[in-house]
Amino acid sequence: MVIDFRNSVDSIIRNGILLFGFLTSLNTSAQNWSVSTGGNSYRNGSSNEYGPTGENLLWSGGMPSTIARSPVSDSIYLATVRISNTSDVLNGSRIVMMDIRNGDTLWTKNLPVDFPNLDWRNRISAIRNGVVYASRSGNSNAAYLYALDAADGSVIWKSDSLIDESSVEGLNFLENGDLIVGNINSVMRLNKVDGATVWQTYRLAYGDGAELAVYGSKIYGIINDLTQLKVAAFDTSDGQLLYKTEAIDNGLVQQQALFLGNDGTIYLPRSQNNPITDSLYSFTDNGAGFTQNWSVPIHYIPFSSSGIGLDGSVYSCSRSGKVIRIDPITGTITDSSQVILYGNASYPRMTIDAAGIVNVTNGGFSDGAFFSFNADLTLRWQTPITNVYIGGPLIGWDGTLVVCGVGNDIRAYRGDLQASLFENSAENSKKGISLYPNVVNDYLNVSISNKLVGSDYIVTDMQGKKILSGKFTSENEVIHFTFISSGMYLFKAEQNEDQVYRIVKE
């Protein structure tokens, strides 16, 4: 099913909703779910898009799979891995690129086999700015990281170094687009242009808990310091280990990475299947070390993700199997849901949209299900999804919520397009660039900050094909759209590469 954007626009205008420019800003935290665990560099599940208001299916279907894997999304691109044959490690899986708007398959790919006796299945690590990052690591083996063009799956580069992320983990990004890889034995920075290793710092971590979170100039991760679990901070510029916490406890297992609040607070979900140790810990980085704020007992939830709400509330899962809402200052549990972790369900993943709606898959197999909760964790709606495992959810383009199950069960639920358009358009003036009129006829007026003068811009269609390009020569530019066909287009300024503006040509 294809969304008719023109009808959506007409409907919004007829209903009298004031749009401060329909040319909406689509930054990485809004339109993209770039990191497989947690969706963004903080790994906290927060999205600036408005997700579904109800169980309104946009499309369903896709290539069959025997195991559900984590999807990622960038603009219209929705990427996941579908596994058809678990016995055929080298050829029994495919990277699948889909159009998030209608579920069409754009291309599939089987990564090169560099180590026939060691390489694992295809695995997607992340996506950003039209580039998919994938490898064959994931079974205690090291492999090369590949950068693939999201438009056609062609290889852009292969990394100089090997990575050893597990099959449920993914990399992260710095603000300039360089890649941060959480290996079990190191922290690594790769150049986004060619995959060259910028630096690599030794650290021993835990399998399935080695993922990293990025906040400003620091990288946060878990270290195994002589069998003692600690949280550490690394410098983004050179990888230097800056400082670490005291030992949180002993243990040889940690199957979940940490995540961050939007204010930089560090949250560590301890996960080693031990009721004595498994708790959610809160830390503050004071610039020279860490201060522990509180801890709350939680469920054993390996391979999972937690969430941060609009007011900073922290969402995790209680030992009784309920989603809980935690006050970020005091650690007090303020609300709880119905039980969602029952039977074989123990791998919950979350995303929280711009309205504060908490969307959760419980990670179950025969007991797999999706739940949508209000911020206070009262139920809005739910639906069974057999064998959902770690197959979602994510929120991407126009608030579309996607969950991957097994078989042909990939589902996309329609987001609240009107709310997303209104909210994002109001942010334009804060981004150093504004575009008008609301719907372009012959000319698009672009006002930019002085720092963007001299930089390039590009206009593409929704499939990424270049339609127009040029250079900003002043702070007020006029771009001719006279001979461009009616439809939807994307506008991007070179120096604001994380911002993409959606344009309607009348």
C-alpha positions in Angstrom: 0.0 0.0 0.0 1.4 3.4 -1.0 0.7 6.5 1.1 -0.8 9.4 -1.0 1.2 12.3 0.4 -0.6 14.8 -1.7 -4.0 13.8 -0.3 -2.5 13.9 3.2 -1.4 17.5 2.6 -4.8 18.5 1.1 -6.6 17.0 4.1 -4.4 18.9 6.6 -5.0 22.2 4.8 -8.7 21.6 4.6 -8.9 20.8 8.3 -7.4 24.2 9.0 -4.2 23.0 10.8 -1.6 25.7 10.7 1.7 24.4 9.4 4.7 26.6 9.9 6.2 25.4 6.6 5.3 22.0 5.3 9.0 21.6 4.5 9.7 19.5 7.6 13.1 18.9 9.1 14.0 15.2 9.3 17.0 14.8 11.6 18.5 11.5 12.7 16.5 11.4 16.0 13.3 12.1 14.2 12.9 10.2 10.9 15.6 7.6 11.5 16.1 4.5 13.6 19.8 4.4 12.9 21.1 2.2 15.7 19.6 -1.3 16.0 19.4 -1.2 19.8 17.7 1.9 21.1 17.4 3.6 17.7 19.8 6.6 18.5 23.2 7.4 19.8 21.9 7.4 23.4 20.3 4.0 22.8 17.2 5.2 24.8 14.4 4.4 22.3 13.2 8.1 22.1 11.8 9.3 18.8 10.7 12.8 17.7 8.1 11.2 15.4 4.5 10.6 16.4 3.7 6.9 16.1 0.4 5.1 15.6 -2.6 6.4 17.5 -4.2 2.9 17.2 -3.9 -0.5 15.5 -4.0 1.0 12.0 -2.0 -1.3 9.7 -0.2 0.5 6.8 1.2 -2.6 5.2 2.4 -6.1 6.0 4.5 -8.9 4.4 8.0 -9.4 3.3 10.6 -12.1 2.7 10.2 -15.1 5.0 12.4 -15.7 8.0 12.8 -18.3 10.7 14.2 -15.9 13.2 13.2 -12.2 13.7 16.1 -9.7 13.7 16.3 -6.0 14.6 15.3 -3.6 11.8 16.9 -0.2 11.2 15.6 2.7 9.2 16.9 5.8 7.4 14.5 8.1 5.5 12.4 5.8 3.3 14.9 2.9 3.7 14.0 0.0 6.1 16.7 -2.6 6.4 16.6 -6.0 8.2 18.0 -9.5 7.9 15.7 -12.4 6.9 17.0 -15.9 7.7 15.6 -18.7 5.5 17.9 -21.6 6.5 19.7 -21.6 9.9 21.8 -24.6 8.8 23.4 -22.8 5.9 25.3 -20.1 7.8 27.1 -18.6 4.7 24.1 -18.5 2.3 20.9 -19.0 4.3 20.3 -15.3 5.2 19.9 -12.1 3.2 20.1 -8.4 4.0 16.8 -7.0 2.8 16.1 -3.4 1.9 12.5 -2.3 1.9 10.6 0.9 1.3 9.1 1.8 4.7 6.2 3.6 3.0 4.7 0.5 1.3 6.8 -2.6 2.1 8.3 -3.0 -1.4 11.5 -5.0 -1.5 14.2 -2.7 -3.1 17.1 -5.2 -3.1 18.6 -8.1 -1.2 22.3 -9.0 -0.5 24.5 -11.7 0.7 27.7 -10.3 2.1 31.1 -11.5 0.8 32.5 -14.5 2.6 36.0 -13.5 3.8 36.6 -16.4 6.2 34.7 -19.5 5.1 35.4 -21.4 8.3 34.5 -18.6 10.6 32.1 -16.1 9.1 28.6 -16.0 10.6 25.3 -15.0 9.0 24.6 -11.6 7.5 24.0 -9.1 10.3 23.0 -5.4 10.1 24.7 -3.2 12.6 23.3 0.3 11.8 22.2 2.7 9.0 22.9 6.4 8.6 22.7 9.0 5.8 21.9 6.4 3.1 24.6 3.9 4.2 24.0 0.5 5.7 26.6 -1.0 7.9 26.7 -4.8 8.0 29.1 -7.7 8.8 29.4 -11.4 9.4 30.5 -11.1 13.0 28.2 -12.4 15.7 29.3 -15.9 16.7 32.3 -15.1 18.8 34.1 -14.4 15.6 35.7 -11.3 14.1 34.8 -10.1 10.6 35.1 -7.1 8.4 32.5 -4.3 8.5 30.9 -3.4 5.1 29.4 -0.1 4.2 26.6 -0.6 1.6 24.8 2.0 -0.5 21.2 2.0 0.8 19.9 2.7 -2.7 21.2 -0.4 -4.4 23.3 -2.5 -1.9 26.6 -1.9 -3.6 29.7 -2.0 -1.4 31.1 1.4 -0.6 34.0 0.2 1.5 35.3 -2.7 3.7 36.8 -1.8 7.0 40.6 -2.0 7.6 40.1 -3.7 10.9 37.9 -6.7 12.0 35.0 -6.2 14.4 33.6 -8.7 16.8 30.1 -7.4 17.7 27.7 -10.1 18.8 24.7 -11.1 16.7 22.4 -8.9 18.9 24.6 -5.8 19.0 25.2 -2.8 16.8 27.6 0.1 16.3 27.1 3.8 17.1 28.0 7.2 15.6 29.7 10.4 16.5 28.1 13.7 15.4 30.4 13.9 12.3 29.3 10.4 11.2 32.4 8.5 12.2 31.5 5.0 13.5 32.0 3.8 17.1 32.3 0.0 17.4 31.9 -1.8 20.7 34.0 -4.9 20.3 34.3 -7.3 23.2 38.0 -6.6 23.5 38.1 -3.0 22.4 36.5 0.3 21.6 37.1 1.4 18.0 36.5 4.5 15.9 36.3 4.1 12.1 36.4 6.8 9.5 32.9 7.1 7.8 34.5 7.9 4.4 36.7 4.8 3.9 36.4 2.6 7.0 39.9 3.3 8.1 40.6 2.8 11.8 41.1 6.2 13.5 41.9 4.7 16.9 41.4 1.5 18.9 41.5 1.2 22.7 41.7 -2.1 24.5 39.0 -2.9 27.0 37.5 -6.2 28.0 33.7 -6.2 28.0 31.0 -8.9 28.0 29.4 -10.7 25.1 26.0 -9.2 24.3 26.8 -6.3 26.5 29.6 -4.6 24.6 27.5 -1.9 22.8 28.5 1.7 23.4 26.5 4.9 23.9 27.7 8.4 22.8 27.0 11.7 24.5 28.9 14.8 23.3 32.6 14.2 23.5 32.3 11.0 25.5 31.6 7.3 24.8 30.2 5.2 27.6 30.4 1.5 27.9 30.8 -1.5 30.3 34.2 -3.0 31.2 35.1 -6.3 32.8 37.8 -5.2 35.2 39.3 -8.4 36.7 35.8 -10.0 36.7 34.3 -6.8 38.2 31.7 -5.0 36.2 32.3 -1.2 35.9 31.0 1.6 33.7 33.7 3.6 31.9 34.0 6.8 29.9 36.2 7.1 26.8 37.2 10.3 24.9 35.8 10.4 21.4 38.9 12.2 19.9 41.5 9.6 20.9 39.8 6.8 22.6 41.5 7.4 26.0 39.9 5.8 29.0 39.0 8.8 31.1 37.6 7.2 34.3 35.4 4.3 35.5 33.1 3.5 38.4 33.8 1.5 41.4 32.9 -2.2 41.0 29.2 -2.6 40.7 29.4 -6.3 41.5 31.2 -9.5 40.4 30.1 -11.7 37.6 31.2 -13.1 34.2 27.9 -12.3 32.4 26.3 -9.1 31.2 23.9 -9.5 28.3 22.6 -5.9 27.9 24.4 -2.6 27.2 23.8 0.7 29.0 21.8 3.6 27.7 21.6 7.3 28.4 19.0 9.9 29.3 18.6 12.9 27.1 20.5 14.9 29.8 23.5 12.5 29.8 22.5 10.4 32.8 23.9 6.9 32.5 21.6 3.9 33.1 23.0 0.4 33.4 20.6 -2.5 33.3 22.5 -5.3 35.1 21.6 -8.5 33.3 23.2 -11.8 34.3 20.1 -13.8 35.5 20.9 -13.3 39.1 18.1 -11.8 41.4 20.8 -10.5 43.8 22.5 -8.4 41.1 20.0 -7.7 38.3 19.0 -4.1 38.9 18.9 -0.8 36.9 21.6 1.6 38.1 21.7 5.3 37.6 24.9 7.3 37.4 25.9 10.9 36.8 29.1 11.9 35.1 30.5 14.7 37.2 33.4 15.5 34.8 36.1 13.6 36.7 34.2 10.4 37.6 30.8 8.9 38.3 28.3 9.3 41.1 25.8 6.6 41.6 22.3 8.0 42.1 20.1 4.9 42.8 19.3 1.3 41.8 16.0 -0.5 41.2 15.5 -4.3 40.9 14.6 -5.4 37.4 13.8 -8.5 35.4 16.5 -10.6 33.7 16.1 -9.1 30.2 19.0 -10.0 27.9 19.4 -8.5 24.4 16.8 -6.0 25.3 16.4 -2.2 25.3 14.8 0.3 27.7 13.3 3.8 27.2 13.3 7.4 28.2 10.0 9.3 28.2 9.2 13.0 27.4 9.7 14.1 31.1 12.9 12.0 31.5 11.0 9.1 33.1 12.9 5.8 32.7 11.1 2.7 31.5 12.3 -0.8 32.2 10.8 -4.1 33.4 10.1 -5.2 36.9 10.9 -8.7 38.3 7.2 -9.4 38.1 7.3 -8.9 34.3 5.6 -5.5 34.2 6.8 -2.4 32.4 7.7 0.1 35.1 8.1 3.9 35.0 10.8 5.2 37.2 11.4 8.8 38.5 14.9 9.7 37.1 15.7 11.8 40.2 14.7 9.5 43.0 14.5 6.1 41.4 10.9 5.7 42.7 8.6 3.5 40.6 5.6 5.7 39.8 3.6 3.5 37.4 3.5 0.0 36.2 1.7 -1.9 33.4 0.0 -5.3 33.2 2.4 -8.3 33.0 4.0 -8.5 29.6 6.9 -11.0 30.3 5.1 -14.3 30.6 5.8 -17.8 29.3 8.9 -17.6 27.1 8.9 -13.8 26.7 12.0 -12.2 28.2 13.6 -10.0 25.5 11.6 -6.7 25.6 12.4 -3.8 23.2 11.0 -0.3 23.4 10.4 2.8 21.5 8.8 6.0 22.9 7.3 8.5 20.4 6.9 12.3 20.5 3.6 12.0 22.3 5.1 9.9 25.1 3.5 6.7 23.9 5.5 3.6 25.1 5.6 0.9 22.4 7.0 -2.5 23.5 7.6 -5.9 22.0 8.0 -8.6 24.7 10.5 -10.7 22.9 8.5 -13.8 23.2 8.3 -16.8 20.8 5.0 -18.6 21.1 4.1 -15.9 23.7 5.3 -13.0 21.5 3.2 -9.8 21.6 3.3 -6.1 21.0 1.9 -3.6 23.5 1.1 0.2 23.2 0.9 2.0 26.5 0.2 5.6 27.5 2.9 7.4 29.4 1.4 6.2 32.7 1.5 2.6 31.3 -2.3 2.2 31.0 -2.9 -0.1 28.0 -3.9 1.5 24.6 -3.8 -1.6 22.4 -2.0 -4.9 22.0 -1.6 -7.7 19.4 0.1 -11.1 19.3 3.3 -11.4 17.2 4.6 -15.0 17.2 8.4 -15.4 17.5 9.0 -11.6 17.7 12.3 -12.1 19.6 14.3 -8.9 19.0 12.3 -7.9 15.8 11.4 -4.4 16.9 9.7 -2.0 17.3 11.1 1.0 15.5 9.6 4.3 14.6 10.7 5.8 11.3 9.3 7.8 8.3 6.2 9.8 9.2 5.9 7.9 12.5 5.6 4.5 10.9 6.0 1.8 13.5 7.6 -1.4 12.2 7.8 -4.8 13.9 9.5 -7.9 12.4 8.2 -11.4 13.1 8.9 -14.7 11.4 7.6 -16.2 8.2 6.3 -13.2 6.1 5.2 -11.4 9.3 6.7 -7.9 8.9 4.1 -5.2 10.0 4.1 -1.5 9.6 1.5 0.6 11.5 0.5 4.0 10.3 2.0 6.9 12.3 0.3 10.2 13.2 1.4 12.1 10.0 -0.4 15.3 10.9 1.2 15.6 14.3 4.6 14.7 12.9 4.4 17.4 10.2 3.3 20.1 12.5 5.9 19.4 15.2 8.9 19.0 12.9 8.0 22.1 10.8 8.1 24.3 13.9 11.7 23.2 14.5 13.0 24.6 11.2 14.0 28.0 12.5 16.2 26.4 15.2 18.3 24.5 12.6 20.1 27.4 10.9 18.0 27.0 7.7 14.4 27.7 6.7 12.5 27.0 3.5 9.3 28.5 2.1 6.6 28.6 0.7 4.6 25.8 2.3 4.0 24.0 -1.1 6.4 24.9 -3.9 5.1 26.1 -7.3 8.0 27.7 -9.3 10.4 28.9 -6.7 11.8 27.7 -3.4 13.1 30.4 -1.0 15.9 29.2 1.3 17.2 31.3 4.2 20.4 30.1 5.8 22.8 31.1 8.6 26.1 32.7 7.5 28.1 29.6 8.3 26.3 27.7 5.4 27.2 30.3 2.7 29.5 28.6 0.2 28.3 25.1 1.0 26.5 22.8 -1.4 22.9 21.7 -1.5 21.1 18.9 -3.2 17.5 18.0 -4.1 16.7 14.4 -4.7 13.5 12.4 -5.3 12.3 10.0 -2.7 14.4 7.2 -4.1 17.6 9.3 -3.7 18.0 10.3 -7.4 19.6 13.7 -7.8 17.2 16.3 -9.3 18.9 19.6 -8.5 22.2 20.7 -6.9 24.0 23.9 -6.4 26.0 26.1 -4.0 24.7 28.7 -1.5 26.0 32.1 -2.6 24.2 34.2 0.0 22.1 33.9 3.1 18.9 34.1 1.0 18.8 31.8 -2.0 16.1 31.2 -4.6 16.0 27.8 -6.2 14.0 27.2 -9.4 11.4 24.4 -9.3 9.5 25.4 -12.5 10.4 22.4 -14.6 10.3 19.8 -11.8 7.3 17.4 -11.8 4.7 17.5 -9.0 5.5 15.2 -6.1 7.6 14.9 -2.9 11.3 15.7 -2.8 14.1 15.8 -0.3 16.4 18.8 0.3 19.8 18.6 2.1 22.5 21.1 2.8 26.1 19.8 2.8 27.1 21.1 6.2 23.8 20.0 7.8 24.0 16.4 6.5 22.0 15.0 9.4 19.0 17.2 8.4 16.8 16.4 5.4 13.9 18.6 4.5 10.8 17.3 2.8 9.5 19.4 0.0 6.1 19.2 -1.8 6.1 20.4 -5.5 2.7 21.4 -6.6 
